């Protein structure tokens, strides 16, 4: 098990290599890796054993499921199918039980047998073993059991087919998968797409979102054969106008009601990237319908989402009035009583100007005494599998006196592991700021700050302005905020000493009075 446990920063992680025959299934990803959430080696090995068993089973299930899908596609030409959950070995029986169709079945299915039988415990008869030995190795010699089982059964199937005349071509087209009522809908295609491959949770959620909003526009029983380019165009227009960062109550409304409620209001709308992603899922599902010959042409053909299609709003820094409104709002004061993630996230954002994705990844071990400093620093780095925007994002940020007076350091050092575990997405491929962004957008709105140009990133823009007010030079400003700079000379040397960074941070001030927070119990 030692090969499946590896160091991950201060803790341990699990890793397992993706089998070569499944690399395509995982889109070329060669290693599965995940944190074991422990610093204890023995606990890590126990957890890794469980994960190794789970992934071994998952690899076997993927092989069986992939084989089943492949052979069902062939069998559908002849009116056959093997229900999900059935042992794929039933495919072998289908080859020799379908009358005149079996010769054609044998020709098409035999190439799939090695995959169908991979990992399955197939017992071979003495005759099959003899045929195997003669065909591959002569009368003696070592042989690979898995390859042997597949080839031996292929021999049996092929021999059965030789005695039959060539079949006539089937007159009927492949039968599509249908739901009750005899129609194929987008939901049908989504369920099939979801079940036929290992889909990332974030992709499944996005695709289901697109299908659900489509159904709200056109109904749940719309056959794919009735979908036109007009439907697609209307769907794109609706998604373009869709507001972001909705409350749970608003998000639960049908799309037509949401668009009516927010019509003409100043709010952020879907980005071109989001529009393209959701449209792309609809296009993918309709491609499946086209491949099944359910439709002649994909009605999504000809549509393209440009970056200029959706208007964007420039982010602006918070004003002193905005800061006062936010940090005295009833919602924030309620968060201040519990002093959890919703309380500390905006305060760290205010006094550091760090990106939201950087903050949610901060670990208790990242808060330490600065080298040659009087105070503490936050070490923002990409160790342990963390994700940063660019190389210059790795930096040391001194804890400002304003944040220290609120006892941020005391709170952080009372923790172990991530400081904001409830804000880290479960899906390792998801946007790091997704959860936190929604929470902060809700709180900014509740504070009466409704301009679409004001969001959590406004703290970062404000910090940039405060570095200018403190008359810090450009290189120091970029170092504190982790901005890229194209000047070649910046890449030479070890950078600023931590005591220099601390001195620069002490020159900065913020136009907000937080004394009411210090007086709270």
C-alpha distance (Angstrom), angle and dihedral (degrees) to the residues before:
residue distance angle dihedral
X1 . . .
X2 3.80 . .
X3 3.81 89.8 .
X4 3.80 90.1 60.4
X5 3.82 96.2 51.6
X6 3.79 119.8 74.4
X7 3.79 137.0 168.4
X8 3.80 115.5 -90.6
X9 3.78 110.1 -173.9
X10 3.80 104.7 -68.6
X11 3.78 92.9 -14.6
X12 3.80 141.8 43.1
X13 3.78 134.9 -86.6
X14 3.79 135.8 -162.9
X15 3.79 120.9 -125.3
X16 3.78 135.0 177.2
X17 3.80 130.4 176.5
X18 3.80 117.4 -116.4
X19 3.84 109.6 -120.2
X20 3.79 112.2 -107.0
X21 3.79 93.1 -119.3
X22 3.83 90.2 57.2
X23 3.81 99.0 47.0
X24 3.79 91.8 101.9
X25 3.78 90.1 51.2
X26 3.83 89.4 56.2
X27 3.83 91.7 43.5
X28 3.81 93.3 -112.6
X29 3.80 95.7 -48.4
X30 3.80 104.1 147.3
X31 3.80 102.6 -173.1
X32 3.80 132.7 39.8
X33 3.79 109.9 -148.6
X34 3.81 132.6 175.9
X35 3.79 136.6 163.3
X36 3.81 116.7 -101.5
X37 3.81 90.9 -153.2
X38 3.79 94.2 -131.9
X39 3.80 140.0 97.4
X40 3.81 92.9 -157.0
X41 3.82 112.5 98.6
X42 3.82 95.4 -152.6
X43 3.80 92.9 49.8
X44 3.80 88.3 47.6
X45 3.81 92.1 53.7
X46 3.81 92.0 50.4
X47 3.80 91.6 49.5
X48 3.80 90.8 45.4
X49 3.82 91.5 54.0
X50 3.80 89.6 56.0
X51 3.81 92.6 47.2
X52 3.80 91.6 46.9
X53 3.80 90.4 54.5
X54 3.82 91.0 47.8
X55 3.80 93.5 49.4
X56 3.80 92.6 45.2
X57 3.79 88.9 54.9
X58 3.79 90.9 45.0
X59 3.80 91.6 53.0
X60 3.82 89.4 50.4
X61 3.83 91.4 47.9
X62 3.81 91.3 49.8
X63 3.80 90.9 51.8
X64 3.79 92.5 48.6
X65 3.81 93.7 43.2
X66 3.79 92.9 46.8
X67 3.80 91.2 49.9
X68 3.77 91.8 47.4
X69 3.80 91.9 51.6
X70 3.81 91.3 48.3
X71 3.77 96.2 49.6
X72 3.82 93.4 42.6
X73 3.78 88.4 57.4
X74 3.81 88.9 57.5
X75 3.80 95.6 40.7
X76 3.82 91.5 51.4
X77 3.83 88.2 72.0
X78 3.79 87.8 65.9
X79 3.79 99.7 39.7
X80 3.81 94.3 -98.5
X81 3.77 131.8 124.7
X82 3.78 135.8 166.8
X83 3.83 112.6 -136.9
X84 3.80 117.4 -121.6
X85 3.79 108.9 -93.3
X86 3.80 93.7 33.2
X87 3.79 117.5 124.2
X88 3.85 105.2 -100.3
X89 3.81 88.1 -134.3
X90 3.81 84.7 82.9
X91 3.80 85.0 76.8
X92 3.79 89.5 70.7
X93 3.80 91.0 56.2
X94 3.82 89.7 50.4
X95 3.80 89.9 57.8
X96 3.82 93.5 62.7
X97 3.82 99.7 34.0
X98 3.77 105.6 60.8
X99 3.80 105.4 81.8
X100 3.76 114.9 -135.9
X101 3.80 92.0 -2.5
X102 3.80 92.0 66.1
X103 3.79 94.8 82.2
X104 3.78 91.7 56.6
X105 3.79 90.3 41.9
X106 3.78 90.3 53.0
X107 3.79 92.3 51.0
X108 3.80 92.5 51.0
X109 3.78 100.5 36.8
X110 3.81 101.3 42.2
X111 3.85 92.7 75.1
X112 3.81 87.6 55.4
X113 3.79 95.9 51.9
X114 3.82 98.0 90.7
X115 3.79 89.1 56.4
X116 3.80 94.8 40.7
X117 3.78 92.6 52.1
X118 3.81 97.0 40.3
X119 3.76 108.7 131.1
X120 3.82 94.0 -0.8
X121 3.78 121.8 127.7
X122 3.82 101.5 -123.2
X123 3.79 116.6 175.8
X124 3.81 112.7 -144.4
X125 3.79 123.8 -151.1
X126 3.79 120.9 -124.9
X127 3.82 89.2 -105.6
X128 3.79 91.5 53.0
X129 3.77 90.5 49.1
X130 3.81 90.4 50.3
X131 3.79 92.6 49.1
X132 3.77 89.2 48.1
X133 3.79 93.8 52.5
X134 3.81 93.3 47.9
X135 3.79 95.6 45.0
X136 3.80 97.2 46.8
X137 3.78 111.9 19.9
X138 3.76 106.6 13.5
X139 3.79 113.6 -121.7
X140 3.79 97.6 -30.6
X141 3.76 144.1 15.8
X142 3.76 141.7 95.7
X143 3.78 117.8 -64.1
X144 3.78 137.3 -169.8
X145 3.85 107.6 -109.0
X146 3.82 96.7 -147.3
X147 3.78 94.4 47.3
X148 3.78 88.7 43.2
X149 3.79 94.5 55.3
X150 3.79 92.5 49.3
X151 3.80 95.2 47.1
X152 3.78 94.3 43.6
X153 3.77 92.0 53.6
X154 3.79 89.8 44.7
X155 3.82 87.6 55.6
X156 3.81 90.9 51.3
X157 3.80 92.2 48.9
X158 3.79 93.6 45.4
X159 3.81 93.0 48.3
X160 3.80 89.7 51.8
X161 3.80 90.0 51.7
X162 3.82 95.4 49.9
X163 3.80 93.1 69.8
X164 3.81 92.8 57.7
X165 3.80 129.2 80.3
X166 3.82 117.1 -115.2
X167 3.81 109.5 -82.9
X168 3.75 125.2 -121.0
X169 3.79 116.6 -107.1
X170 3.80 112.0 -93.6
X171 3.79 110.9 -102.5
X172 3.80 95.0 -151.3
X173 3.82 124.4 73.6
X174 3.80 122.0 -120.1
X175 3.77 112.8 -68.8
X176 3.82 112.2 -116.6
X177 3.76 123.8 -133.6
X178 3.80 106.1 -100.1
X179 3.76 137.8 -172.6
X180 3.77 127.9 -134.1
X181 3.77 107.3 -62.0
X182 3.81 94.1 40.9
X183 3.82 100.3 -95.1
X184 3.77 133.5 115.3
X185 3.81 113.8 -136.7
X186 3.78 135.2 178.6
X187 3.80 87.4 -98.8
X188 3.81 89.8 55.7
X189 3.79 90.6 52.0
X190 3.81 91.5 45.4
X191 3.82 92.3 53.0
X192 3.79 90.5 48.9
X193 3.83 92.8 47.1
X194 3.80 90.2 48.0
X195 3.80 93.2 50.3
X196 3.79 99.2 41.4
X197 3.80 97.9 61.1
X198 3.78 143.3 25.4
X199 3.82 99.9 -94.6
X200 3.80 121.8 -170.2
X201 3.83 110.4 -113.8
X202 3.81 91.4 -121.5
X203 3.84 91.4 53.5
X204 3.80 91.4 47.5
X205 3.81 90.5 52.0
X206 3.80 93.1 48.0
X207 3.80 93.1 47.8
X208 3.82 92.5 46.8
X209 3.82 88.9 49.4
X210 3.82 90.5 54.5
X211 3.81 92.7 47.1
X212 3.82 92.6 46.5
X213 3.81 93.0 50.5
X214 3.82 89.8 46.1
X215 3.82 89.5 53.2
X216 3.81 90.2 50.1
X217 3.80 88.6 57.0
X218 3.80 100.3 41.3
X219 3.80 107.8 16.1
X220 3.79 133.6 -100.3
X221 3.81 96.6 -91.4
X222 3.80 100.5 52.7
X223 3.83 107.5 135.1
X224 3.79 114.3 -131.5
X225 3.80 86.8 -126.7
X226 3.84 88.6 66.9
X227 3.82 96.1 52.1
X228 3.80 113.3 111.3
X229 3.79 135.9 -176.5
X230 3.82 87.7 -101.5
X231 3.81 89.4 61.9
X232 3.80 89.9 50.2
X233 3.80 93.1 48.8
X234 3.80 92.0 50.0
X235 3.80 91.0 48.4
X236 3.83 92.0 52.3
X237 3.82 90.6 49.3
X238 3.81 90.6 51.3
X239 3.81 93.2 48.8
X240 3.81 90.8 47.5
X241 3.82 90.0 55.8
X242 3.81 93.6 43.0
X243 3.85 111.4 121.4
X244 3.80 119.3 -128.4
X245 3.82 130.7 -137.5
X246 3.80 93.9 32.7
X247 3.77 121.9 176.7
X248 3.80 115.7 -109.1
X249 3.81 89.9 -105.4
X250 3.81 93.3 53.0
X251 3.81 93.5 42.5
X252 3.82 89.4 56.4
X253 3.82 91.4 60.0
X254 3.83 121.0 96.8
X255 3.79 112.8 -95.2
X256 3.83 93.9 -110.3
X257 3.82 90.8 56.6
X258 3.81 91.9 46.2
X259 3.81 92.4 52.0
X260 3.82 91.2 47.0
X261 3.82 92.6 48.8
X262 3.82 94.1 50.5
X263 3.81 97.7 36.1
X264 3.81 109.0 133.8
X265 3.81 94.5 1.1
X266 3.83 120.0 127.2
X267 3.79 104.0 -111.1
X268 3.78 139.8 127.2
X269 3.79 115.0 -85.9
X270 3.80 130.8 -159.3
X271 3.79 114.3 -63.5
X272 3.82 119.5 -122.8
X273 3.81 87.6 -107.8
X274 3.82 92.2 56.0
X275 3.80 92.4 45.2
X276 3.80 91.4 50.0
X277 3.82 92.2 47.0
X278 3.82 94.3 51.9
X279 3.78 93.5 42.5
X280 3.81 87.7 47.6
X281 3.80 92.1 58.6
X282 3.81 91.2 52.8
X283 3.81 89.3 49.0
X284 3.83 90.6 50.3
X285 3.80 93.1 52.0
X286 3.80 91.9 47.9
X287 3.80 89.1 49.3
X288 3.80 86.4 61.0
X289 3.79 89.4 52.9
X290 3.79 90.3 50.4
X291 3.81 92.0 48.7
X292 3.80 88.6 53.3
X293 3.82 89.3 52.1
X294 3.78 90.9 -118.9
X295 3.80 89.2 126.4
X296 3.78 129.9 24.9
X297 3.81 97.6 -143.7
X298 3.79 131.7 20.4
X299 3.83 105.2 -116.5
X300 3.82 88.4 -146.3
X301 3.80 90.2 68.0
X302 3.80 112.5 116.4
X303 3.80 96.7 25.0
X304 3.80 118.9 115.9
X305 3.78 130.7 174.1
X306 3.81 113.7 -138.7
X307 3.79 124.8 -163.0
X308 3.79 87.1 -119.1
X309 3.81 93.4 55.8
X310 3.80 93.9 84.9
X311 3.76 122.4 47.9
X312 3.80 115.0 -125.7
X313 3.79 128.1 -153.6
X314 3.81 122.0 -134.4
X315 3.79 114.6 -123.2
X316 3.79 115.6 -116.8
X317 3.82 128.6 -163.9
X318 3.78 120.3 -103.0
X319 3.80 114.5 -98.8
X320 3.83 122.9 -134.7
X321 3.81 86.8 -101.7
X322 3.80 90.9 53.2
X323 3.81 91.8 50.4
X324 3.79 92.7 49.2
X325 3.82 91.2 48.2
X326 3.80 92.8 48.9
X327 3.81 100.1 44.7
X328 3.81 93.3 44.7
X329 3.80 96.8 42.8
X330 3.84 116.6 121.0
X331 3.80 90.1 -120.0
X332 3.81 93.9 55.0
X333 3.81 93.1 42.8
X334 3.79 88.1 53.9
X335 3.83 88.5 52.0
X336 3.82 88.5 49.5
X337 3.79 90.8 63.0
X338 3.81 92.5 60.8
X339 3.82 96.3 34.6
X340 3.79 93.2 -150.1
X341 3.80 133.3 137.5
X342 3.81 95.0 -59.9
X343 3.81 89.5 56.4
X344 3.80 100.9 44.0
X345 3.82 99.7 37.4
X346 3.84 96.2 70.4
X347 3.81 92.1 40.0
X348 3.80 92.3 53.5
X349 3.81 88.3 45.4
X350 3.80 90.7 51.2
X351 3.82 97.3 49.6
X352 3.82 99.1 37.0
X353 3.81 105.7 30.6
X354 3.82 86.4 -140.2
X355 3.78 121.2 158.3
X356 3.79 116.1 -99.8
X357 3.81 92.3 -118.2
X358 3.82 89.6 53.9
X359 3.80 93.6 50.1
X360 3.81 97.1 49.7
X361 3.83 89.7 55.7
X362 3.82 95.7 53.6
X363 3.79 113.5 124.0
X364 3.80 126.8 -155.1
X365 3.81 88.0 -114.8
X366 3.82 89.2 59.7
X367 3.83 90.4 68.8
X368 3.79 107.5 81.7
X369 3.79 144.6 141.3
X370 3.78 110.8 -76.9
X371 3.80 117.5 -115.4
X372 3.82 106.6 -101.8
X373 3.81 89.4 -5.0
X374 3.78 133.8 123.6
X375 3.78 92.4 -141.2
X376 3.79 143.1 35.3
X377 3.79 133.5 -78.1
X378 3.81 138.3 -155.7
X379 3.80 114.1 -129.2
X380 3.82 108.5 -147.5
X381 3.81 107.9 -167.2
X382 3.81 143.2 145.1
X383 3.82 98.7 -121.7
X384 3.78 122.0 129.2
X385 3.80 94.4 31.6
X386 3.80 96.3 -57.8
X387 3.77 119.3 154.5
X388 3.80 125.1 -129.9
X389 3.78 130.7 178.5
X390 3.80 96.0 -119.1
X391 3.79 143.9 -20.2
X392 3.82 92.7 -86.5
X393 3.81 89.5 58.0
X394 3.82 88.2 78.4
X395 3.78 103.6 93.2
X396 3.79 149.3 127.5
X397 3.82 115.5 -106.0
X398 3.83 116.5 -167.6
X399 3.81 115.5 -134.3
X400 3.80 105.6 -110.0
X401 3.80 117.6 -127.9
X402 3.81 89.7 -115.8
X403 3.81 91.4 58.7
X404 3.81 91.9 42.4
X405 3.83 91.5 53.3
X406 3.79 89.3 57.1
X407 3.85 87.4 57.4
X408 3.79 95.7 -114.1
X409 3.81 90.7 148.4
X410 3.81 92.2 51.3
X411 3.80 91.2 49.1
X412 3.82 92.5 46.6
X413 3.81 95.2 48.0
X414 3.82 90.4 51.1
X415 3.81 87.4 64.7
X416 3.79 133.9 74.8
X417 3.77 123.0 -150.5
X418 3.83 122.9 -1.8
X419 3.82 115.5 8.1
X420 3.81 92.0 -146.8
X421 3.83 106.0 34.7
X422 3.82 92.7 151.6
X423 3.82 90.2 60.2
X424 3.82 97.0 51.8
X425 3.85 111.1 98.5
X426 3.82 116.2 -120.2
X427 3.80 90.3 -135.3
X428 3.84 107.2 76.3
X429 3.81 89.7 -152.1
X430 3.82 94.6 53.0
X431 3.80 125.0 105.4
X432 3.82 106.1 -83.6
X433 3.79 92.7 -139.2
X434 3.81 97.5 46.1
X435 3.80 98.5 100.7
X436 3.79 96.1 35.4
X437 3.81 91.9 46.5
X438 3.79 92.3 57.0
X439 3.80 92.6 48.4
X440 3.79 93.6 48.8
X441 3.81 93.8 44.4
X442 3.81 88.7 54.7
X443 3.83 92.0 50.3
X444 3.80 94.2 45.2
X445 3.79 89.2 52.0
X446 3.83 92.3 46.8
X447 3.81 88.5 54.3
X448 3.81 88.7 61.1
X449 3.81 95.1 -105.3
X450 3.80 100.2 132.4
X451 3.80 103.5 156.3
X452 3.84 110.2 120.0
X453 3.82 87.6 -138.5
X454 3.82 90.8 64.6
X455 3.78 116.5 78.6
X456 3.82 138.8 128.9
X457 3.81 89.8 -71.3
X458 3.82 86.4 64.3
X459 3.83 86.9 78.7
X460 3.81 88.0 62.1
X461 3.81 92.5 49.4
X462 3.79 89.2 48.8
X463 3.83 91.0 51.3
X464 3.81 89.3 52.7
X465 3.81 89.4 54.1
X466 3.83 90.7 48.3
X467 3.82 91.3 54.3
X468 3.80 88.0 54.5
X469 3.81 91.4 48.1
X470 3.81 88.4 52.2
X471 3.83 87.5 52.8
X472 3.78 93.5 -125.3
X473 3.79 114.3 167.7
X474 3.80 118.5 -107.1
X475 3.79 95.6 -104.4
X476 3.81 92.4 53.1
X477 3.82 91.0 47.1
X478 3.79 91.4 52.5
X479 3.82 92.0 46.4
X480 3.82 94.4 52.5
X481 3.80 93.0 46.8
X482 3.81 98.9 36.7
X483 3.80 95.6 -120.9
X484 3.78 121.5 164.1
X485 3.78 117.7 -117.8
X486 3.77 125.6 -167.3
X487 3.82 96.0 -149.1
X488 3.80 108.4 118.2
X489 3.80 93.9 -146.5
X490 3.81 90.9 64.9
X491 3.78 89.5 70.7
X492 3.81 93.9 63.3
X493 3.81 125.3 87.7
X494 3.81 131.9 13.2
X495 3.80 95.9 -72.6
X496 3.78 129.3 -127.0
X497 3.79 121.1 -16.2
X498 3.80 112.9 -115.9
X499 3.82 91.5 -115.2
X500 3.83 88.3 57.5
X501 3.80 90.5 51.7
X502 3.80 90.1 49.5
X503 3.80 91.8 50.7
X504 3.82 90.2 51.2
X505 3.81 92.2 48.8
X506 3.83 90.8 51.8
X507 3.80 89.7 59.8
X508 3.80 90.8 60.4
X509 3.81 125.2 89.9
X510 3.80 135.7 179.1
X511 3.81 128.1 -137.6
X512 3.81 96.6 -124.6
X513 3.81 134.9 93.4
X514 3.82 112.1 -137.5
X515 3.80 97.8 169.2
X516 3.81 90.2 116.4
X517 3.83 88.5 65.0
X518 3.80 93.0 52.7
X519 3.80 90.3 53.3
X520 3.82 93.2 52.1
X521 3.79 116.7 101.6
